[in-house]
Amino acid sequence: MSLRGNSSMADSIYDSTVGGLQAAMNFRLMNQNVISSNIANADTPGYKAQKMEFEDALRNALEVSGRLKMEGSDAEHYTKADPGRIDPEIYDNPNGVVHLDGNTVDRNVEQVDLAANQMQYDAAAEMLKRKLAIMRYAISDGGGGR
């Protein structure tokens, strides 16, 4: 038996669900900042509303069909999705209506987006909390008292 370091030990303890939920929460937090910045600049002349896109890239990174493919010559070398390496795309929102002062922020749309993003963050946080509770149960109560 060989010791491989903390990262591979952590990989064996946490499955891709935990990593995916953590990445989703991080991206939701970044998106919250983009939307908040849009709202804060709603009265700034010439400000262009920003939009962040990460859902498709995260979905593709987490998609694993069947078995993981072998990466190297060793049977223990596998490729895994790494949602932490996904860079979100932040761009000027092409759907923004240009006001007389050149600003493209629609405060109502941004507030709806902010609320929806917050609900999705809260849902991911709740799923992560439940996943960790299941793991804690399996480690402590579930199998240790026999």
Secondary structure, 3 states (H helix, E strand, C coil): CCCCCHHHHHHHHCCHHHHHHHHHHHHHHHHHHHHHHHHHCCCCCCCCCEEEECHHHHHHHHCCCCCCCECCCCCCCECCCCHHHCCCEEEECCCCCCCCCCCCCCHHHHHHHHHHHHHHHHHHHHHHHHHHHHHHHHHHHHCCCC
